Amino acid sequence: MRVCVSARTASEPSIQVLVRRSFWRGCGSGWSGVSAVVGGDGWLDVFYGFVRRLVEGFEGSGLDYAFTGALAVSFYGVPRTTSDVDVMVAVAGEVDVKTKVAGALERAGLEVDLHKVDVALESGYNIASFKCKTSPYTVDVIFSREQFEKQPGTVADLKTFFQSPEGLVLAKLRMIKATLPHERAAKDKEDVKAVLTFANVDVEAVKQQAKKDGTLEILENLTA
């Protein structure tokens, strides 16, 4: 089965991955047109349904959320496979976060363990992983104690939110810095390049924050 990403024009700032139906829509500028050949329909149907349930769950939760990680990279950059989905949730000033997150995950068909949420929030680790009951996919919920920038987009025919491309690049740079040996960060490096190439990124703002994060040299090496 061929997955086609439509060419981007100035009058049509959107992307589409067509797999008998539109999978992605709504983004910045940049695509020049990409196509790839992937495996049979079955795995994509499962992933499609999984993502739809997640969007519906978090949209109905009342939480301030945004997709990040591989799903956001696929939205802004080059679509790629992933076995998990990362979701950021703002917890500052939020009332009853645990119940809202549990509700979103339950509606999406995931195995919910409230103890994991407690540990993530109380330990300062701020990440909890949950498995889907009916598929091999997992969700990593990242609890953010700071507000994050996000932008609207559409995936699996549903409106949702993605971490801003600037925030995504900065997060990937920090991940690259923390990964040892550095060879293991190859995918993150490719993700940064893809987002910088295909999305509308405020590069100067990224550079300023990267300097504070101690990742400016990594950014400069990737863009040299």
C-alpha positions as CSV (number, residue, x, y, z in Angstrom):
1,M,0.0,0.0,0.0
2,R,1.3,3.4,-0.9
3,V,1.1,6.3,1.6
4,C,1.1,9.6,-0.3
5,V,1.9,12.9,1.3
6,S,0.4,15.7,-0.8
7,A,2.6,18.6,-2.1
8,R,2.3,21.8,-0.2
9,T,1.5,25.1,-1.8
10,A,1.3,28.7,-0.4
11,S,-2.4,28.7,-0.9
12,E,-2.9,25.4,0.8
13,P,-1.0,25.2,4.0
14,S,-1.8,21.6,4.8
15,I,-0.5,18.0,4.5
16,Q,-2.3,14.8,3.9
17,V,-1.3,11.2,4.3
18,L,-3.8,9.3,2.2
19,V,-4.6,5.8,3.1
20,R,-8.1,5.4,1.6
21,R,-8.9,8.3,3.9
22,S,-7.1,11.5,5.0
23,F,-4.9,10.8,8.0
24,W,-3.1,14.1,8.5
25,R,-4.3,17.6,7.9
26,G,-3.3,21.1,9.0
27,C,0.3,22.3,9.4
28,G,2.7,25.0,8.6
29,S,4.5,25.4,5.3
30,G,7.2,23.3,3.7
31,W,6.3,20.0,2.1
32,S,7.6,19.6,-1.4
33,G,5.8,16.2,-1.8
34,V,6.9,12.8,-0.4
35,S,5.6,9.3,-0.9
36,A,6.6,6.0,0.7
37,V,5.6,2.4,0.5
38,V,4.6,0.7,3.7
39,G,3.1,-2.7,4.6
40,G,-0.5,-3.9,4.4
41,D,-3.6,-2.0,5.4
42,G,-4.2,-3.9,8.7
43,W,-1.5,-2.3,10.9
44,L,-2.5,1.2,9.7
45,D,-6.2,0.6,10.4
46,V,-5.3,-0.4,14.0
47,F,-3.1,2.6,14.5
48,Y,-5.7,4.9,12.9
49,G,-8.3,3.6,15.3
50,F,-5.9,3.9,18.3
51,V,-5.1,7.6,17.5
52,R,-8.8,8.4,17.0
53,R,-9.7,7.1,20.4
54,L,-6.8,9.0,22.0
55,V,-7.9,12.3,20.4
56,E,-11.5,11.7,21.4
57,G,-10.5,10.8,24.9
58,F,-8.3,13.8,25.5
59,E,-10.6,16.2,23.7
60,G,-13.4,15.2,26.0
61,S,-11.3,15.4,29.1
62,G,-11.1,19.1,29.5
63,L,-7.3,18.9,30.0
64,D,-4.8,21.2,28.4
65,Y,-3.0,18.6,26.2
66,A,-0.9,18.3,23.1
67,F,0.6,15.4,21.2
68,T,4.4,15.4,21.0
69,G,7.1,12.8,20.1
70,A,6.9,10.7,16.9
71,L,3.2,11.7,16.2
72,A,4.1,15.4,16.2
73,V,7.2,14.7,14.1
74,S,5.1,12.9,11.6
75,F,2.7,15.9,11.6
76,Y,5.4,18.5,11.1
77,G,8.1,16.6,9.4
78,V,8.3,13.1,7.7
79,P,5.7,10.5,8.7
80,R,7.3,7.5,10.4
81,T,6.3,4.4,12.3
82,T,6.0,4.4,16.1
83,S,4.9,1.9,18.7
84,D,3.9,4.5,21.2
85,V,2.3,7.9,21.3
86,D,3.4,10.8,23.6
87,V,0.9,13.2,25.1
88,M,1.8,16.3,27.1
89,V,-0.7,17.3,29.8
90,A,-0.4,20.6,31.7
91,V,-0.9,20.1,35.4
92,A,-0.2,23.6,36.8
93,G,-3.5,24.9,38.2
94,E,-5.4,21.9,37.0
95,V,-8.0,20.5,39.3
96,D,-8.4,16.7,39.6
97,V,-5.7,15.8,37.0
98,K,-5.6,12.1,37.9
99,T,-9.3,11.6,37.4
100,K,-9.4,13.5,34.1
101,V,-6.3,11.6,32.7
102,A,-7.8,8.3,33.8
103,G,-11.1,9.1,32.1
104,A,-9.3,10.1,28.8
105,L,-7.3,6.9,28.8
106,E,-10.2,4.7,29.7
107,R,-12.2,6.2,26.8
108,A,-9.3,5.4,24.5
109,G,-9.3,1.8,25.6
110,L,-6.0,1.8,27.7
111,E,-5.2,-0.2,30.8
112,V,-5.4,2.5,33.5
113,D,-3.3,2.3,36.7
114,L,-3.9,5.3,38.9
115,H,-0.9,4.5,41.0
116,K,1.3,5.2,37.9
117,V,-0.1,8.7,37.8
118,D,0.5,9.2,41.5
119,V,4.1,8.1,41.2
120,A,4.7,10.3,38.1
121,L,3.4,13.4,39.8
122,E,4.9,12.8,43.2
123,S,8.3,11.5,42.1
124,G,9.1,14.4,39.8
125,Y,9.7,11.9,36.9
126,N,6.5,13.2,35.3
127,I,6.0,10.4,32.8
128,A,3.6,7.5,33.1
129,S,3.1,4.7,30.4
130,F,-0.1,2.9,29.7
131,K,-0.8,-0.1,27.3
132,C,-3.7,-0.4,24.9
133,K,-6.0,-3.3,25.7
134,T,-6.6,-4.2,22.1
135,S,-3.4,-3.3,20.2
136,P,0.4,-3.4,20.7
137,Y,0.5,0.4,21.1
138,T,1.3,2.3,24.3
139,V,0.8,5.9,25.5
140,D,3.4,7.9,27.4
141,V,1.6,10.7,29.3
142,I,4.1,13.6,30.1
143,F,2.9,15.8,33.0
144,S,4.1,19.3,32.4
145,R,4.3,21.7,35.4
146,E,4.8,24.6,33.0
147,Q,2.6,25.9,30.2
148,F,3.6,24.7,26.8
149,E,2.9,26.2,23.4
150,K,0.8,24.2,21.0
151,Q,-0.9,24.5,17.7
152,P,-4.1,23.0,16.2
153,G,-4.0,20.4,13.6
154,T,-6.0,17.4,12.3
155,V,-5.1,13.7,12.5
156,A,-7.3,10.8,11.7
157,D,-10.0,13.2,10.6
158,L,-10.2,14.8,14.1
159,K,-9.1,18.2,15.3
160,T,-6.5,18.1,18.0
161,F,-3.3,19.8,19.2
162,F,0.4,19.3,18.7
163,Q,3.3,20.7,20.7
164,S,4.7,23.7,18.8
165,P,7.5,22.9,16.3
166,E,9.9,25.0,18.4
167,G,9.1,23.1,21.6
168,L,9.4,19.8,19.8
169,V,12.8,20.7,18.3
170,L,14.1,21.9,21.7
171,A,12.8,18.7,23.4
172,K,14.5,16.6,20.8
173,L,17.8,18.5,21.3
174,R,17.7,17.9,25.0
175,M,17.0,14.2,24.4
176,I,20.0,14.0,22.1
177,K,22.2,15.7,24.7
178,A,21.1,13.2,27.4
179,T,21.5,10.1,25.2
180,L,24.6,8.0,25.6
181,P,26.3,6.8,23.5
182,H,25.4,9.6,21.1
183,E,25.0,7.1,18.2
184,R,21.7,6.0,19.8
185,A,20.2,9.4,19.2
186,A,20.3,9.0,15.4
187,K,16.5,8.9,15.1
188,D,16.1,12.1,17.2
189,K,18.7,13.8,15.0
190,E,16.7,12.9,11.9
191,D,13.5,14.1,13.6
192,V,15.1,17.5,14.3
193,K,16.2,17.8,10.7
194,A,12.8,16.9,9.3
195,V,10.9,19.4,11.5
196,L,13.3,22.2,10.7
197,T,13.0,21.4,7.0
198,F,9.3,21.0,6.6
199,A,7.7,23.2,9.4
200,N,7.5,26.9,10.0
201,V,10.0,27.1,12.8
202,D,11.2,30.3,14.5
203,V,14.8,29.3,14.3
204,E,16.1,32.3,16.2
205,A,13.9,31.6,19.1
206,V,15.0,28.0,19.1
207,K,18.7,29.1,19.0
208,Q,18.2,31.4,22.0
209,Q,16.6,28.7,24.1
210,A,19.0,26.1,22.9
211,K,21.9,28.3,24.2
212,K,20.2,28.3,27.6
213,D,19.7,24.6,27.5
214,G,23.3,23.9,26.5
215,T,22.2,22.3,23.2
216,L,23.1,25.1,20.7
217,E,26.2,23.2,19.5
218,I,24.1,20.1,18.7
219,L,21.7,22.3,16.8
220,E,24.5,24.0,14.8
221,N,26.0,20.6,13.9
222,L,22.7,19.3,12.7
223,T,22.1,22.4,10.5
224,A,25.6,22.9,9.2
